[in-house]
């Protein structure tokens, strides 16, 4: 029961309050959500990824193990989402929106605090979470962009859009600078730190602005799609992660802490990236916003259950 209240007060409530700020600001002032979206995509998100990769020591062996898990896990989850999309008969932009709401999960501003709470700020499990977060930062800016635009843009136009995303270049640059122990000038390091610190707040305020911009009409079809996405994300995610960890255990050594960290990392709610993509490319923003909001609320229960079952 303690973990439930910790998750509620330490993670969900602060996130909810920041979302409420954006919601209130939108109702009062009608903010320009496109501007907020571009700030998140092109400034704050690349900054936080660069800062974490540049300042964190992670072994090559650990990176390889976690990336193998991510590859298998995402393949299985993508297969499940594709089956659900086809069974539901979803068309056009809703297909991409459904995929994004399940495949992209909140590994940064929800996953990292949750990891530190569940594992008592263990640097080993935090390193695992950071690697997962990097993959979850790269996917929305590549596959996510393709997914929401494939039905209306040519492959060349989509590829051009993907190549314009700074996150693609930030990740290898950060790895190289860290690997060769290049010391950034203080005049460069300080603004990067400030911008990375702004990521969580602006992303959550952006979600609140989008929620405040919605009509919130009771649409049975939309609600069914949102609940399906939430079920695949919050229940299907950790279940598939546990299956992958179990299978990998036959081929390599996976200790209990790594297994638990990987499963917990997959249990978090839908990522804000799905909302940012939906807003930036005008692709089912109401569905994306409701999927993020409802999955965050429902995760109070589901994440607590996952942690309880893992006996952390």
C-alpha positions in Angstrom: 0.0 0.0 0.0 2.9 2.3 0.7 4.1 2.1 -2.9 0.7 3.1 -4.1 0.7 6.3 -2.1 4.3 7.0 -3.0 3.4 6.7 -6.7 0.3 8.8 -6.2 1.9 11.7 -4.3 5.4 11.6 -5.8 4.7 11.0 -9.4 1.0 11.2 -10.5 -0.1 14.2 -8.5 2.9 16.5 -9.5 2.3 15.5 -13.2 -1.4 16.2 -12.8 -0.8 19.6 -11.3 1.4 20.7 -14.2 -1.1 19.4 -16.7 -3.8 21.4 -14.8 -1.7 24.6 -15.2 -1.6 24.1 -19.0 -5.4 23.4 -19.1 -6.1 26.5 -17.1 -3.8 28.7 -19.2 -5.5 27.5 -22.4 -9.0 28.2 -21.0 -7.9 31.7 -19.9 -5.6 32.8 -22.8 -6.1 30.5 -25.8 -2.4 29.7 -26.2 -0.7 28.7 -29.5 -0.2 25.0 -29.1 1.8 24.7 -32.3 4.5 26.9 -30.8 4.6 24.9 -27.7 4.9 21.7 -29.7 7.8 23.0 -31.7 9.6 24.1 -28.6 9.3 20.6 -27.2 10.3 18.9 -30.4 13.2 21.1 -31.5 14.6 22.5 -28.2 13.7 20.9 -24.9 13.5 17.2 -25.8 16.9 17.2 -27.6 18.4 19.1 -24.7 17.3 16.6 -22.0 18.5 13.6 -24.0 21.9 15.2 -24.7 22.3 16.1 -21.0 21.5 12.7 -19.7 23.7 10.8 -22.2 26.6 13.3 -21.8 26.6 13.1 -18.0 25.8 9.4 -17.3 28.3 6.5 -17.3 26.8 3.4 -19.0 28.8 0.3 -20.0 28.7 -1.1 -23.5 27.6 -4.5 -22.3 24.6 -3.1 -20.5 23.7 -1.0 -23.5 23.8 -4.2 -25.7 21.6 -6.2 -23.3 19.0 -3.5 -22.9 18.8 -2.8 -26.6 18.3 -6.5 -27.3 15.4 -6.5 -24.9 13.9 -3.3 -26.4 14.2 -4.8 -29.9 12.3 -8.0 -29.0 9.8 -6.2 -26.7 8.9 -3.5 -29.3 8.6 -6.2 -32.0 6.1 -8.1 -29.9 4.2 -5.1 -28.9 4.0 -3.7 -32.4 2.6 -7.1 -33.5 -0.1 -6.9 -30.9 -1.0 -3.3 -31.8 -1.2 -4.2 -35.5 -3.5 -7.1 -34.7 -5.7 -4.8 -32.6 -5.7 -2.1 -35.4 -6.8 -4.6 -38.0 -9.5 -6.2 -35.8 -10.9 -2.8 -34.9 -10.9 -1.9 -38.6 -9.2 1.4 -37.9 -8.4 3.6 -41.0 -6.1 6.5 -41.9 -4.6 8.6 -39.2 -6.2 6.7 -36.4 -4.0 3.7 -37.2 -0.9 5.7 -36.6 -2.4 7.4 -33.5 -3.2 4.0 -32.0 0.3 2.6 -32.7 1.9 5.7 -31.2 -0.3 5.6 -28.1 0.9 2.1 -27.3 4.5 1.9 -28.6 5.6 5.2 -27.1 5.6 5.3 -23.4 6.5 7.9 -20.8 10.0 6.6 -20.0 11.4 10.0 -19.1 9.3 12.3 -16.8 7.3 9.3 -15.4 9.7 6.4 -15.9 12.9 7.9 -14.3 11.2 9.2 -11.1 9.4 5.9 -10.8 12.6 4.0 -11.3 14.3 6.0 -8.6 11.4 5.5 -6.2 11.0 1.8 -6.8 14.7 0.9 -6.7 15.8 3.5 -4.1 17.8 5.6 -6.6 20.0 2.6 -7.6 22.5 3.8 -10.2 22.4 0.4 -12.0 18.7 0.4 -12.6 18.7 4.1 -13.4 21.3 3.4 -16.2 18.9 0.8 -17.6 16.0 3.3 -17.5 18.1 5.9 -19.3 18.9 3.5 -22.2 15.2 2.7 -22.5 14.5 6.4 -22.4 16.9 7.1 -25.3 15.2 4.5 -27.5 11.8 6.0 -26.6 13.1 9.4 -27.5 14.4 8.2 -30.9 11.4 6.2 -32.0 8.8 9.0 -31.9 11.1 11.1 -34.0 11.5 8.4 -36.6 8.9 5.7 -36.7 6.3 8.0 -35.0 6.6 10.7 -37.7 6.3 8.0 -40.4 3.3 6.4 -38.7 1.2 9.6 -38.5 2.2 10.8 -42.0 2.3 7.5 -44.1 -1.3 7.8 -45.2 -1.0 11.3 -46.6 2.7 12.1 -47.4 5.2 10.5 -49.8 8.0 8.5 -48.3 10.5 11.1 -49.5 8.6 13.9 -47.8 8.3 11.9 -44.6 12.0 11.0 -44.7 12.8 14.7 -45.1 10.7 15.5 -42.0 12.4 12.8 -40.0 15.9 14.0 -41.0 14.9 17.5 -39.8 14.5 16.2 -36.2 17.5 17.3 -34.0 17.2 14.2 -31.7 18.6 12.0 -34.5 21.9 13.9 -34.4 21.9 14.7 -30.6 22.2 11.0 -29.5 25.3 10.0 -31.4 27.0 13.4 -30.6 26.3 13.0 -26.9 27.7 9.4 -26.9 30.8 10.5 -28.8 31.5 13.5 -26.5 31.0 11.4 -23.4 33.1 8.5 -24.8 36.0 10.7 -25.7 35.6 12.7 -22.4 35.3 16.0 -24.2 34.6 18.8 -21.8 32.1 21.2 -23.0 32.7 24.9 -22.4 30.7 26.3 -19.5 29.0 28.7 -21.9 27.6 25.7 -23.8 27.0 23.3 -20.9 25.0 25.8 -18.8 22.3 26.6 -21.3 21.9 22.9 -22.2 21.3 22.1 -18.6 18.7 24.9 -18.3 16.9 23.8 -21.4 16.9 20.2 -20.3 15.4 21.1 -16.9 12.6 22.9 -18.8 11.5 19.8 -20.7 9.2 18.1 -18.2 7.3 21.2 -17.3 6.8 22.4 -20.9 5.8 19.0 -22.1 3.2 18.6 -19.4 1.9 22.1 -19.8 1.6 21.4 -23.6 -0.5 18.3 -22.8 -2.7 20.5 -20.5 -3.1 23.1 -23.2 -4.2 20.4 -25.7 -6.7 19.0 -23.1 -8.0 22.5 -22.6 -8.4 22.9 -26.3 -10.6 19.8 -26.6 -14.4 19.8 -26.8 -14.6 16.7 -24.5 -17.6 15.3 -26.2 -18.7 11.8 -25.2 -17.8 9.8 -28.2 -18.4 6.0 -27.7 -16.1 5.0 -30.6 -13.3 7.3 -29.4 -13.6 6.0 -25.8 -13.4 2.4 -27.0 -10.2 3.2 -28.9 -8.7 5.0 -25.9 -9.5 2.1 -23.5 -8.0 -0.4 -26.0 -4.8 1.7 -26.3 -4.6 2.0 -22.5 -5.1 -1.8 -22.0 -2.4 -2.6 -24.5 -0.1 -0.1 -22.9 -0.6 -0.6 -19.2 -1.4 -4.4 -19.1 0.0 -5.7 -22.3 3.3 -3.8 -21.9 4.5 -5.3 -18.6 3.1 -8.7 -19.6 5.1 -8.8 -22.8 8.2 -7.4 -21.1 8.0 -10.2 -18.5 7.7 -12.7 -21.4 10.8 -11.3 -23.2 12.8 -11.2 -20.0 11.9 -14.9 -19.3 12.9 -15.9 -22.8 16.2 -14.0 -22.7 17.0 -15.7 -19.4 17.6 -18.9 -21.3 20.4 -17.3 -23.4 22.1 -14.7 -21.2 22.4 -13.8 -17.5 19.7 -11.4 -16.4 19.8 -10.7 -12.7 16.6 -9.9 -10.7 17.3 -6.2 -10.6 17.7 -5.9 -14.4 14.6 -8.0 -15.0 12.6 -5.9 -12.6 13.9 -2.6 -14.0 13.0 -3.7 -17.6 9.5 -4.8 -16.6 8.8 -1.6 -14.6 10.1 0.5 -17.5 7.5 -1.0 -19.7 4.6 -0.5 -17.4 4.4 3.3 -17.5 1.6 5.2 -19.3 1.5 6.6 -22.8 4.2 9.1 -23.7 3.6 12.8 -24.2 5.4 12.3 -27.5 2.2 10.8 -28.9 0.3 14.1 -28.1 3.2 16.2 -29.5 3.2 14.2 -32.7 -0.6 14.4 -33.0 -0.6 18.2 -32.5 2.5 18.9 -34.7 1.1 16.9 -37.6 -2.6 17.4 -36.9 -3.3 13.6 -36.5 -6.1 12.7 -34.1 -5.1 15.1 -31.3 -8.2 14.4 -29.2 -7.6 10.6 -29.2 -3.9 11.1 -28.4 -4.6 13.6 -25.5 -7.3 11.4 -23.9 -5.0 8.3 -24.3 -2.2 10.0 -22.4 -4.4 11.5 -19.7 -6.5 8.4 -19.0 -3.4 6.1 -19.1 -1.7 8.4 -16.6 -4.7 8.2 -14.2 -5.1 4.4 -14.6 -1.4 3.8 -14.1 -1.8 4.7 -10.4 -3.3 1.2 -10.0 -1.5 -0.7 -12.7 2.0 0.4 -11.9 1.5 -0.3 -8.2 0.3 -3.8 -9.0 3.4 -4.5 -11.3 5.8 -3.3 -8.6 3.9 -5.4 -6.0 4.1 -8.5 -8.1 7.8 -8.1 -8.7 8.5 -8.0 -4.9 10.9 -5.1 -5.2 
